Amino acid sequence: MKKFLFYLLILVSNASIAQVSRDTELYKSIMKKDSLLFNVGFNTCNISQFERLLSDKFEFFHDVDSISYKPQFLQNIKKGLCKTPDTYQSRRALVEESTEIYPLYKNKVLYGAIQHGVHKFYEKIAGKEERFASTAKFTHVWLLENGEWKLARGLSFDHQQKDIPFQSASTFDNITEIEKWLQENNVPTLGIGVINGGKIQDIKVYGTLKKGVTAPYNTIFNVASLTKPVTAMVTLKLVSQGKWNLDEPIYKYWTDPDVAKDPNSKILTTRHLLSHQSGFKNWRFINPDNKLHFDFKPGTKYHYSGEGFEYLKKALEHKFHKSLEQLAQELIFTPLQMNQTQLVWNNKIDISRYAIGYNKEGEAYPIEKNTKASAADNLLTTIEDYSKFMLSIMKGEGLSQTVFEDMIKTQVVTKKGKHFGLGIEIYELDKGEYAISHGGADKGCQTIMFILPKTQQGLVIFTNVDDGYKVYEKILFHYLGEKGRKIFDIETK
């Protein structure tokens, strides 16, 4: 038996060259058997599934309950977990992104497969809501017996009482591999910030700023529309302090001359502006006369608008007699020690650390040194600084409970499973979970961030190329797992 375990460990540890992909028949076959064993068998106490799927030679190794064989294992299920399913029920959930499957061959003929992964267990006691119980790693050995897949060995180990988010062996720790991947995708510079357990877990910056110059840890990026959440948080903090009103007509503080004669200007509010229901196009220069117009009555439709945020900036500045840059410094940048972040280009910017933007062909764009703060665009920041900002949002720092709830509440639906709150987008995930998000896109800039308040996770991605979005999927799946897949599904359907 020890010899068997030794060889099993050797196989798993050296099997990286043999792992099969998710689209292979072997992967699909093993996953189907896994589902029958657990979703149909274990989760519903259908013992007959175990009887059919377990090999007569089945051996089970558990780091708490020792060793058992098929007859004893079935008895333990019947008289233990499944003794009184009406009063106690256990449910196993596979962490699908953890699953690895490796084929076993003899003389080039497939005879078995190793399944390795992580699963979580939940328990429900009569009259109470289901709760998390434990998480564990597992290794299964499946054998083909008379053409049928049978489970011959099972190992369940490293049981934990904490619901720890799954992190696979990180591809993103292999610098050589990532640099090659970036070159293949023509992405000069990539920055990733990872939040786990309500703390910044990792800051990574890959690639080069220019030929022969490695991008440093504190690379400065222009993050385009990731500026908007900053403006939104400035505003919502002022609302929480009782100094600003979401639903007060904004004309009391500012009216753009282009729309001064339009009656819609009298009903426009901060809520309309933050939720992109202002009635404005994204930018006024899209209009033939380069002037601002209401295309619809505020609050009746959704249309993404940078102009709406610029309108809000003017109102804030007129009301408080401070620039947006000053307000952001006072309310966000200084308290959070975002010392590498600013809304305007000045002599504080270390241009040697700046990620110049590129087009798809690898040609650099001229650096645009904005000297006036925009409420919607051109924030200059680092991965670490923006991750600090995301943590602040996650924790609702400086926001009253009412304002935080208003921020994430559906102000306007943008597509199935997704809506705009106040200054941020919300992805509606499973079981009441949600992700706060926003993206940014300009010439030579593609950025995005996700915050999951309930699981205390976060992810921010910065790139400096027109089509940097093409690397999002791999990063999203790697760091957010099934939640990342759900977000991707919502976005692409």
C-alpha positions in Angstrom: 0.0 0.0 0.0 2.8 2.4 0.9 4.4 1.5 -2.4 1.2 2.4 -4.2 1.0 5.8 -2.5 4.6 6.5 -3.4 4.1 5.8 -7.1 0.8 7.8 -7.0 2.7 10.9 -5.6 5.4 10.5 -8.3 2.7 10.4 -11.0 0.9 13.5 -9.7 4.1 15.5 -9.1 5.6 14.7 -12.5 2.4 14.7 -14.6 2.4 18.2 -15.8 3.6 17.0 -19.2 0.6 14.7 -19.4 -2.3 16.7 -18.1 -5.2 16.6 -20.5 -7.2 19.7 -21.6 -10.9 20.3 -20.7 -12.1 19.6 -24.3 -10.7 16.0 -24.4 -13.0 13.0 -24.2 -11.0 11.7 -21.2 -11.6 14.9 -19.2 -15.3 14.9 -20.1 -15.6 11.2 -19.2 -14.0 11.6 -15.8 -15.9 14.7 -15.0 -19.2 12.9 -15.9 -18.3 10.1 -13.5 -17.3 12.6 -10.8 -20.8 14.3 -11.2 -22.6 10.9 -10.9 -20.5 10.0 -7.8 -21.1 13.2 -5.9 -23.9 15.3 -7.4 -26.2 12.3 -7.8 -24.7 9.9 -5.2 -23.1 11.8 -2.3 -25.3 14.9 -2.4 -28.6 13.0 -2.5 -27.5 10.0 -0.5 -28.1 7.7 -3.5 -26.0 4.8 -2.3 -26.6 2.8 -5.5 -24.4 5.3 -7.4 -21.5 4.4 -5.2 -22.1 0.7 -5.5 -22.0 1.1 -9.3 -19.1 3.4 -9.6 -16.7 2.0 -7.0 -14.4 -0.8 -8.1 -14.5 -4.0 -6.0 -10.8 -3.2 -5.3 -11.7 0.3 -4.0 -9.5 1.7 -1.2 -10.1 5.1 0.5 -7.4 7.0 2.4 -8.6 9.8 4.6 -6.3 12.1 6.7 -8.8 12.0 9.6 -10.7 8.7 9.3 -7.9 6.4 8.3 -8.3 3.7 5.6 -11.4 1.9 4.4 -12.4 -0.5 1.7 -15.5 -0.7 -0.4 -17.8 -2.6 2.0 -16.7 -0.6 5.0 -16.9 2.7 3.0 -20.5 2.0 1.9 -21.5 1.2 5.5 -19.9 4.4 6.7 -21.9 6.4 4.2 -25.2 4.6 5.0 -24.9 4.7 8.8 -23.0 8.0 9.0 -23.6 10.9 6.6 -26.8 9.4 5.1 -28.3 7.9 8.2 -30.9 10.7 8.6 -30.9 12.9 5.5 -34.1 14.6 6.6 -32.3 16.1 9.6 -28.7 16.3 8.4 -27.4 16.6 4.9 -23.9 17.1 3.5 -23.2 18.5 0.1 -19.9 18.3 -1.8 -19.0 21.1 -4.3 -16.1 20.6 -6.7 -13.8 23.6 -7.2 -13.8 23.0 -11.0 -10.9 25.2 -11.8 -8.7 23.0 -9.5 -9.4 19.9 -11.5 -6.4 18.2 -13.1 -6.7 14.9 -15.0 -3.8 12.8 -16.2 -4.0 9.7 -18.3 -2.4 6.3 -17.3 -1.1 4.1 -20.1 0.4 0.6 -20.4 2.1 -0.1 -23.8 0.4 3.0 -25.2 -3.1 1.7 -24.2 -5.2 3.8 -21.8 -6.0 1.9 -18.7 -6.8 4.6 -16.2 -6.7 8.2 -15.1 -5.7 10.3 -12.1 -8.0 13.1 -11.0 -6.6 15.7 -8.7 -8.3 18.7 -7.3 -10.0 20.6 -4.4 -13.5 20.2 -3.1 -15.6 21.9 -0.5 -18.3 20.5 1.8 -21.4 22.2 3.2 -23.8 20.9 5.8 -27.5 21.5 6.4 -29.2 20.7 9.7 -33.0 20.6 9.8 -34.5 24.1 10.3 -31.2 25.9 9.6 -29.5 27.4 6.6 -26.8 25.5 4.9 -23.3 26.4 6.1 -19.7 25.8 5.0 -18.1 22.8 6.8 -14.7 22.1 5.3 -12.4 22.1 2.3 -10.0 19.4 1.2 -7.7 18.3 -1.5 -8.4 14.9 -3.2 -6.8 12.5 -5.6 -8.8 9.8 -7.4 -7.5 6.9 -9.4 -10.0 5.8 -12.1 -9.5 2.5 -13.9 -11.1 1.0 -17.0 -12.7 -2.3 -16.0 -14.4 -4.1 -18.9 -14.7 -0.8 -20.7 -16.3 1.0 -17.7 -14.7 3.7 -15.5 -14.5 2.6 -11.9 -13.1 4.5 -9.0 -10.3 2.3 -7.6 -8.5 4.6 -5.1 -9.5 7.7 -3.3 -7.4 10.1 -1.2 -8.9 12.9 0.8 -6.4 15.1 2.7 -5.4 18.6 3.9 -8.9 19.2 5.4 -9.3 22.8 6.4 -12.1 24.4 8.5 -11.7 27.8 6.7 -13.2 28.6 3.3 -10.0 29.5 1.7 -10.2 30.8 -2.0 -8.5 28.3 -4.3 -5.2 29.4 -5.8 -3.6 27.1 -8.3 0.2 26.8 -8.8 0.6 30.2 -10.4 1.5 30.5 -14.0 2.0 34.1 -13.2 5.0 33.2 -11.0 6.9 32.0 -14.0 8.4 35.1 -15.4 9.9 33.5 -18.5 6.6 31.9 -19.4 4.6 35.2 -18.9 7.1 37.3 -20.8 6.7 34.8 -23.7 2.9 34.9 -23.4 3.0 38.8 -23.5 5.2 38.8 -26.6 2.9 36.4 -28.3 0.0 38.7 -27.6 1.9 41.9 -28.3 1.3 43.3 -24.8 4.3 45.5 -23.8 3.4 45.9 -20.1 1.0 44.1 -17.8 0.2 44.9 -14.2 -1.8 42.7 -11.9 -3.0 43.4 -8.4 -4.6 40.6 -6.3 -6.6 41.0 -3.1 -7.5 38.1 -0.9 -8.9 38.0 2.6 -9.4 41.7 2.5 -5.7 42.4 2.0 -3.4 43.1 -0.9 -1.9 39.7 -1.6 0.2 40.3 -4.7 1.4 43.1 -6.9 2.9 42.0 -10.2 4.2 44.0 -13.2 5.6 42.2 -16.3 7.1 43.2 -19.6 9.1 46.2 -20.7 8.5 50.0 -20.9 10.7 50.1 -24.0 13.3 47.8 -25.5 15.7 46.7 -22.9 14.0 48.5 -20.0 12.1 46.1 -17.7 8.8 47.5 -16.3 9.3 48.1 -12.5 7.0 47.2 -9.7 5.8 50.8 -9.4 5.2 51.4 -13.1 2.9 54.4 -13.7 -0.1 53.6 -15.9 -2.7 55.8 -17.4 -5.9 53.9 -16.5 -8.5 55.7 -18.6 -12.0 55.3 -17.3 -10.9 53.7 -14.0 -10.8 57.4 -13.2 -14.6 57.4 -12.9 -14.8 55.3 -9.7 -12.4 57.8 -8.0 -14.8 60.7 -8.9 -17.7 58.6 -7.8 -16.1 57.8 -4.4 -15.2 61.5 -3.9 -18.9 62.3 -4.5 -20.3 59.5 -2.3 -18.0 60.4 0.6 -19.4 64.0 0.4 -22.9 62.5 0.4 -22.1 60.4 3.4 -20.8 63.5 5.2 -24.1 65.3 4.5 -22.4 67.8 2.2 -23.9 66.7 -1.1 -27.3 65.3 -2.1 -27.7 62.6 -4.7 -31.2 63.7 -5.8 -30.9 67.4 -5.6 -31.1 69.1 -9.1 -27.6 69.9 -10.0 -28.4 73.2 -11.8 -28.2 74.8 -8.3 -24.4 74.5 -8.6 -23.7 74.3 -12.3 -25.4 74.4 -15.7 -23.4 73.9 -18.8 -24.0 76.8 -21.2 -24.8 74.4 -24.1 -27.9 73.1 -22.3 -28.9 76.1 -20.2 -32.1 76.6 -22.2 -33.1 72.9 -22.1 -35.7 72.1 -19.4 -33.9 68.7 -18.8 -31.1 70.7 -17.1 -33.5 71.5 -14.3 -34.1 67.8 -13.4 -30.6 66.4 -13.9 -29.2 65.0 -10.6 -26.0 63.4 -9.3 -27.8 60.0 -9.3 -28.4 60.4 -13.0 -24.8 61.3 -13.7 -23.2 58.6 -11.7 -25.5 55.9 -13.1 -25.0 57.0 -16.7 -28.6 58.1 -17.1 -27.9 61.8 -17.8 -29.1 61.8 -21.4 -25.7 62.8 -22.8 -23.6 61.1 -25.4 -20.2 59.8 -24.2 -18.4 63.0 -25.4 -19.9 66.2 -26.8 -17.5 66.2 -29.8 -19.5 63.2 -31.2 -22.3 65.7 -31.9 -22.0 67.5 -35.3 -21.8 70.9 -33.6 -19.4 69.8 -30.9 -21.9 70.9 -28.3 -23.6 69.1 -25.4 -27.2 67.9 -25.9 -29.7 65.9 -24.0 -30.6 62.9 -26.2 -33.3 61.8 -23.7 -34.9 62.8 -20.4 -32.5 62.2 -17.5 -33.3 59.0 -15.6 -35.2 57.3 -18.4 -32.5 55.4 -20.2 -28.9 54.2 -19.9 -26.1 55.6 -22.0 -22.5 55.6 -20.9 -21.2 59.1 -20.7 -17.9 60.7 -19.8 -19.6 64.0 -20.2 -21.9 63.2 -17.3 -18.8 62.9 -15.0 -17.3 66.1 -16.4 -20.6 67.8 -15.6 -20.5 66.5 -12.1 -16.9 67.7 -11.6 -18.0 71.3 -12.5 -20.8 71.2 -10.0 -18.5 69.9 -7.2 -15.9 72.5 -7.9 -18.4 75.3 -7.9 -20.0 74.1 -4.7 -16.8 73.5 -2.7 -14.5 76.1 -4.4 -11.8 73.4 -4.8 -10.6 71.5 -7.8 -11.4 67.9 -8.3 -7.7 67.2 -7.8 -7.8 68.9 -4.4 -11.0 67.0 -3.4 -9.5 63.7 -4.5 -6.3 64.3 -2.6 -8.2 65.2 0.6 -10.7 62.4 0.5 -8.9 59.6 -1.2 -5.3 59.9 -2.2 -3.8 61.2 1.0 -5.8 59.1 3.5 -5.0 55.9 1.6 -1.4 56.9 1.0 -1.8 56.7 -2.7 1.4 58.6 -3.1 1.9 57.6 -6.8 -1.5 58.7 -8.0 -2.7 62.0 -9.5 -5.2 63.4 -12.0 -2.9 65.7 -13.8 0.6 65.5 -15.4 3.2 67.6 -13.7 6.9 67.5 -12.7 6.1 64.9 -10.0 5.7 62.2 -12.6 8.8 60.0 -13.0 8.6 59.6 -16.8 11.2 56.8 -16.6 8.5 54.6 -14.9 5.7 55.6 -17.2 4.1 52.9 -19.4 3.8 54.5 -22.8 0.7 53.4 -24.8 1.0 51.3 -27.9 -1.3 50.3 -30.8 -1.9 46.8 -32.0 1.1 47.0 -34.4 3.5 47.8 -31.6 3.8 51.5 -32.4 4.0 54.0 -29.5 1.5 56.8 -29.2 2.7 60.3 -28.3 2.5 60.9 -24.5 -0.5 63.1 -23.7 0.4 65.3 -20.7 -3.0 66.5 -19.4 -2.6 69.6 -17.3 -6.3 69.7 -16.3 -8.0 67.0 -14.2 -10.7 65.0 -15.9 -13.4 63.3 -13.8 -13.7 60.6 -16.4 -10.3 59.8 -17.8 -6.5 59.9 -17.6 -5.9 59.0 -13.9 -2.2 58.2 -13.4 -1.5 55.5 -10.9 0.3 52.3 -10.0 -1.1 48.8 -9.4 -0.4 49.1 -5.7 -2.1 52.5 -5.3 -5.2 51.4 -7.2 -5.4 48.2 -5.2 -5.4 50.3 -2.0 -8.3 52.3 -3.5 -10.2 49.0 -4.3 -9.7 47.8 -0.7 -11.3 51.1 0.5 -14.3 50.5 -1.7 -14.6 46.9 -0.6 -14.7 48.0 3.1 -17.0 51.0 2.4 -14.5 53.3 4.0 -15.9 56.8 4.4 -19.3 55.7 3.2 -22.4 55.4 5.4 -24.2 52.1 5.2 -27.1 53.7 3.4 -24.8 55.2 0.7 -22.9 52.0 0.3 -26.1 50.1 -0.3 -27.2 52.8 -2.7 -23.9 52.5 -4.6 -24.3 48.8 -5.3 -28.1 48.9 -5.8 -29.5 48.6 -9.3 -29.9 52.1 -10.7 -30.2 50.9 -14.3 -29.9 47.4 -15.9 -27.2 47.3 -18.7 -27.6 43.6 -19.7 -28.7 40.3 -18.1 -26.8 39.8 -14.9 -25.3 43.2 -14.9 -26.3 46.7 -13.8 -24.9 50.1 -13.1 -24.9 51.3 -9.5 -23.5 54.7 -8.6 -20.2 55.1 -10.4 -19.6 51.4 -10.7 -20.9 48.3 -12.5 -22.3 45.3 -10.7 -22.1 41.7 -11.9 -24.8 39.5 -10.2 -23.2 36.2 -9.3 -24.6 33.1 -7.8 -26.1 32.8 -4.3 -26.4 36.5 -3.6 -22.7 37.2 -4.4 -21.8 40.1 -6.6 -18.7 41.8 -8.1 -18.1 45.5 -8.3 -16.4 46.4 -11.5 -15.3 49.1 -13.9 -13.1 49.1 -17.0 -11.1 51.6 -18.9 -10.2 52.0 -22.6 -8.2 54.7 -24.5 -5.5 54.8 -27.1 -2.8 52.5 -25.8 -4.7 51.6 -22.6 -6.9 48.8 -21.5 -7.7 48.3 -17.8 -10.3 46.6 -15.6 -10.9 45.9 -11.9 -13.2 43.6 -9.9 -14.1 43.7 -6.2 -16.0 40.9 -4.5 -17.0 42.3 -1.1 -18.5 39.1 0.3 -15.5 36.9 -0.3 -13.0 39.8 0.3 -11.4 39.2 -3.1 -10.2 41.7 -5.7 -8.4 41.8 -9.0 -7.1 44.7 -11.1 -5.4 44.4 -14.5 -3.6 47.2 -16.3 -2.2 47.0 -19.9 -0.7 49.6 -22.2 -1.9 48.5 -25.6 -5.1 49.0 -27.6 -6.2 45.4 -27.4 -4.9 44.5 -24.0 -8.3 43.1 -23.2 -7.3 39.8 -24.9 -5.3 38.8 -21.9 -8.1 39.4 -19.4 -9.7 35.9 -19.7 -6.7 33.9 -18.6 -6.0 36.2 -15.7 -9.7 36.4 -14.6 -10.1 32.6 -14.6 -6.8 32.1 -12.8 -7.4 34.4 -9.9 -11.2 34.4 -9.5 -11.9 30.8 -10.7 -15.6 30.0 -11.1 -16.6 33.6 -10.2 -14.3 34.8 -13.0 -16.0 32.4 -15.4 -19.4 33.6 -14.3 -18.3 37.2 -14.9 -16.9 36.3 -18.3 -20.1 34.4 -19.2 -22.2 37.5 -18.3 -20.0 39.8 -20.4 -19.8 37.6 -23.5 -23.4 36.4 -23.8 
